[in-house]
Amino acid sequence: MNRVKPIYDITQKMKQLLDADFSSNDRQNVIQEVNSLLLQRGVYMEEAKEPYSTEELEMGKELLPLNTEVQQKLDSLFQGLKNEMKQVKKQKNSNRKYTNPYDKVQTIDGMFMDKRK
């Protein structure tokens, strides 16, 4: 019985899911699916304890580069999400400044400030 096979299959599904082109609208669904696959894979990884058979070791060697590729794709996905969030925040701030340009202006022009009490 190969305990590494389900981990390999789930990692393959994650890679296929992340390889597909998806828009920013579909990103939430992709993240949810990847999250559920990660949880499933975590359960199988808990079950996969030593000693490993030669077949499991060979599959594990194939799994390592696949896992690093999936990790890189996840990092780029979340980096894109972070960039988009920064852009939205910047746009929001720009819109607020446009509608009320004197919101945070602090001037003490023409005022007498008495420093003594």
Backbone as numpy.savetxt, mean C-alpha at the origin, in Angstrom:
# Nx Ny Nz CAx CAy CAz Cx Cy Cz
2.35 -34.95 1.25 1.51 -33.77 1.25 2.40 -32.52 1.25
2.21 -31.66 0.27 3.04 -30.47 0.10 2.39 -29.29 0.82
3.03 -28.80 1.87 2.46 -27.70 2.65 2.79 -26.34 2.05
3.76 -26.29 1.14 4.17 -25.03 0.54 3.34 -24.71 -0.70
2.70 -25.70 -1.29 1.91 -25.51 -2.52 0.81 -24.46 -2.36
-0.02 -24.47 -1.29 -1.04 -23.42 -1.17 -0.44 -22.02 -1.04
0.70 -21.91 -0.38 1.37 -20.61 -0.24 1.82 -20.13 -1.62
2.37 -21.06 -2.40 2.83 -20.72 -3.76 1.65 -20.30 -4.63
0.55 -21.04 -4.55 -0.64 -20.71 -5.36 -1.21 -19.34 -5.00
-1.29 -19.05 -3.72 -1.84 -17.76 -3.29 -0.92 -16.62 -3.73
0.40 -16.84 -3.65 1.35 -15.82 -4.09 1.23 -15.60 -5.59
0.99 -16.67 -6.34 0.77 -16.55 -7.79 -0.49 -15.73 -8.07
-1.55 -15.97 -7.32 -2.79 -15.20 -7.49 -2.54 -13.72 -7.20
-1.77 -13.45 -6.15 -1.45 -12.06 -5.81 -0.66 -11.40 -6.93
0.29 -12.12 -7.51 1.10 -11.59 -8.60 0.23 -11.29 -9.81
-0.66 -12.19 -10.16 -1.55 -11.97 -11.30 -2.46 -10.78 -11.05
-2.94 -10.66 -9.84 -3.82 -9.55 -9.49 -3.09 -8.22 -9.60
-1.84 -8.18 -9.15 -1.06 -6.94 -9.19 -0.49 -6.64 -10.57
-0.33 -7.67 -11.41 0.16 -7.46 -12.77 -0.90 -6.82 -13.66
-2.16 -7.08 -13.36 -3.25 -6.56 -14.18 -3.29 -5.04 -14.08
-3.66 -4.42 -15.19 -3.82 -2.96 -15.18 -5.15 -2.63 -14.51
-5.09 -1.72 -13.56 -6.32 -1.29 -12.89 -6.25 0.21 -12.68
-7.42 0.80 -12.68 -7.49 2.25 -12.51 -7.51 2.61 -11.04
-7.47 3.90 -10.77 -7.51 4.34 -9.37 -8.86 4.02 -8.74
-9.89 3.86 -9.56 -11.20 3.49 -9.03 -11.23 2.03 -8.58
-10.48 1.17 -9.27 -10.44 -0.25 -8.93 -9.42 -0.57 -7.84
-8.61 0.41 -7.48 -7.52 0.17 -6.54 -8.04 -0.35 -5.20
-9.15 0.18 -4.73 -9.68 -0.25 -3.43 -10.04 -1.74 -3.47
-10.67 -2.18 -4.55 -11.02 -3.60 -4.66 -9.77 -4.47 -4.72
-8.75 -4.02 -5.44 -7.50 -4.78 -5.54 -6.84 -4.89 -4.17
-6.83 -3.79 -3.43 -6.22 -3.81 -2.10 -6.97 -4.75 -1.17
-8.30 -4.75 -1.25 -9.09 -5.66 -0.41 -8.81 -7.12 -0.77
-8.72 -7.42 -2.06 -8.45 -8.79 -2.47 -7.05 -9.23 -2.04
-6.08 -8.34 -2.21 -4.71 -8.67 -1.80 -4.65 -8.88 -0.29
-5.38 -8.05 0.45 -5.43 -8.19 1.91 -5.99 -9.55 2.31
-7.08 -9.97 1.68 -7.66 -11.27 2.02 -6.71 -12.40 1.64
-6.02 -12.27 0.49 -5.05 -13.29 0.10 -3.88 -13.35 1.07
-3.46 -12.19 1.56 -2.37 -12.17 2.55 -2.78 -12.87 3.84
-4.01 -12.67 4.25 -4.50 -13.35 5.46 -4.54 -14.86 5.26
-5.02 -15.29 4.09 -5.05 -16.73 3.80 -3.64 -17.31 3.78
-2.74 -16.58 3.13 -1.36 -17.06 3.04 -0.71 -17.12 4.42
-1.05 -16.17 5.29 -0.51 -16.18 6.64 -0.92 -17.43 7.41
-2.16 -17.86 7.21 -2.64 -19.08 7.88 -1.84 -20.28 7.41
-1.61 -20.38 6.09 -0.85 -21.51 5.56 0.61 -21.44 5.99
1.15 -20.24 6.13 2.55 -20.12 6.55 2.73 -20.55 8.00
1.70 -20.33 8.82 1.75 -20.80 10.21 1.81 -22.32 10.27
1.11 -22.99 9.34 1.06 -24.45 9.33 2.34 -25.06 8.79
3.06 -24.34 7.94 4.26 -24.88 7.29 5.45 -24.76 8.23
5.69 -25.79 8.98 6.82 -25.85 9.92 7.81 -26.90 9.43
9.02 -26.81 9.95 10.05 -27.79 9.60 9.69 -29.14 10.17
10.17 -30.21 9.69 11.08 -30.44 8.57 10.34 -30.39 7.24
11.05 -29.94 6.21 10.49 -29.82 4.87 11.00 -30.95 3.99
10.13 -31.40 3.09 10.56 -32.41 2.12 11.35 -31.72 1.01
12.00 -32.50 0.16 12.78 -31.92 -0.93 11.88 -31.18 -1.91
10.68 -31.70 -2.12 9.72 -31.04 -3.01 9.32 -29.67 -2.44
9.11 -29.61 -1.14 8.74 -28.35 -0.49 9.89 -27.36 -0.54
11.12 -27.84 -0.39 12.28 -26.96 -0.47 12.44 -26.37 -1.86
12.23 -27.20 -2.89 12.33 -26.72 -4.27 11.26 -25.66 -4.55
10.05 -25.91 -4.08 8.97 -24.95 -4.28 9.24 -23.66 -3.50
9.86 -23.79 -2.35 10.23 -22.63 -1.55 11.26 -21.77 -2.27
12.20 -22.40 -2.97 13.19 -21.65 -3.74 12.53 -20.89 -4.89
11.51 -21.47 -5.49 10.76 -20.77 -6.55 9.90 -19.65 -5.96
9.48 -19.84 -4.73 8.59 -18.89 -4.08 9.29 -17.60 -3.67
10.55 -17.67 -3.30 11.27 -16.48 -2.81 11.34 -15.35 -3.84
11.77 -15.59 -5.10 11.79 -14.48 -6.06 10.39 -13.97 -6.39
9.44 -14.88 -6.41 8.06 -14.50 -6.67 7.54 -13.58 -5.56
7.88 -13.91 -4.34 7.46 -13.11 -3.20 8.09 -11.71 -3.23
9.37 -11.62 -3.60 10.00 -10.30 -3.68 9.38 -9.46 -4.79
8.99 -10.09 -5.89 8.32 -9.36 -6.98 6.96 -8.83 -6.53
6.22 -9.67 -5.81 4.92 -9.23 -5.28 5.12 -8.09 -4.29
6.15 -8.18 -3.46 6.42 -7.12 -2.48 6.75 -5.81 -3.18
7.53 -5.86 -4.25 7.86 -4.65 -5.00 6.62 -4.03 -5.63
5.74 -4.87 -6.16 4.51 -4.36 -6.77 3.59 -3.74 -5.72
3.53 -4.35 -4.55 2.73 -3.77 -3.47 3.30 -2.43 -3.01
4.62 -2.35 -2.93 5.25 -1.09 -2.55 4.95 0.00 -3.56
5.03 -0.33 -4.84 4.73 0.68 -5.86 3.26 1.07 -5.84
2.38 0.12 -5.55 0.95 0.42 -5.45 0.69 1.40 -4.31
1.27 1.13 -3.16 1.04 2.01 -2.01 1.76 3.35 -2.18
2.89 3.36 -2.89 3.56 4.63 -3.15 2.70 5.48 -4.08
2.07 4.86 -5.06 1.15 5.58 -5.94 -0.03 6.12 -5.16
-0.52 5.35 -4.23 -1.64 5.79 -3.40 -1.23 6.97 -2.53
-0.04 6.92 -1.95 0.45 8.03 -1.14 0.60 9.29 -1.97
1.14 9.15 -3.18 1.31 10.31 -4.06 -0.03 10.92 -4.42
-1.00 10.07 -4.69 -2.34 10.58 -5.03 -2.97 11.29 -3.83
-2.77 10.77 -2.63 -3.31 11.42 -1.45 -2.64 12.78 -1.23
-1.33 12.87 -1.46 -0.65 14.16 -1.35 -1.18 15.15 -2.37
-1.43 14.66 -3.58 -1.94 15.52 -4.65 -3.33 16.04 -4.29
-4.18 15.19 -3.74 -5.53 15.61 -3.35 -5.45 16.63 -2.24
-4.56 16.42 -1.28 -4.41 17.37 -0.18 -3.90 18.71 -0.69
-2.97 18.67 -1.60 -2.43 19.90 -2.18 -3.53 20.64 -2.96
-4.32 19.91 -3.72 -5.41 20.51 -4.49 -6.45 21.12 -3.56
-6.76 20.44 -2.49 -7.72 20.93 -1.52 -7.23 22.24 -0.89
-5.96 22.27 -0.52 -5.36 23.46 0.06 -5.36 24.61 -0.94
-5.05 24.31 -2.18 -5.04 25.32 -3.23 -6.45 25.89 -3.45
-7.44 25.03 -3.45 -8.83 25.48 -3.63 -9.26 26.36 -2.46
-8.86 25.99 -1.26 -9.22 26.79 -0.08 -8.56 28.16 -0.14
-7.30 28.21 -0.56 -6.61 29.49 -0.69 -7.23 30.35 -1.78
-7.75 29.72 -2.82 -8.36 30.47 -3.90 -9.69 31.10 -3.46
-10.48 30.34 -2.71 -11.79 30.85 -2.29 -11.67 31.88 -1.19
-10.68 31.77 -0.31 -10.51 32.72 0.78 -9.02 33.06 0.91
-8.52 33.98 0.07 -7.08 34.24 0.07 -6.57 34.92 1.33
-7.43 35.57 2.10 -6.98 36.30 3.29 -7.29 35.54 4.57
-7.45 34.25 4.48 -7.81 33.43 5.63 -6.73 33.45 6.71
-5.51 33.23 6.35 -4.46 33.08 7.35 -3.47 34.25 7.34
-3.89 35.37 6.80 -3.01 36.53 6.78 -3.08 37.21 8.14
-1.93 37.44 8.73 -1.88 38.11 10.02 -1.04 39.37 9.87
-1.72 40.49 9.93 -0.99 41.74 9.84 -1.29 42.56 11.08
-0.31 43.30 11.49 -0.52 44.22 12.60 -0.27 45.64 12.10
-0.62 45.84 10.85 -0.46 47.14 10.21 -1.32 48.19 10.88
-0.76 49.30 11.29 -1.52 50.40 11.85 -1.95 50.20 13.27
-1.49 49.16 13.92 -1.88 48.94 15.31 -0.72 49.33 16.22
-1.06 49.84 17.39 -0.07 50.15 18.40 -0.08 49.04 19.42
1.04 48.40 19.60 1.15 47.31 20.55 1.90 47.83 21.78
1.22 47.93 22.91 1.86 48.36 24.16 2.40 47.12 24.85
3.71 47.06 25.01 4.34 45.87 25.59 4.34 45.94 27.11
4.07 47.09 27.71 4.08 47.19 29.17 2.72 46.82 29.75
2.75 46.28 30.92 1.50 45.94 31.60 1.43 46.57 32.93
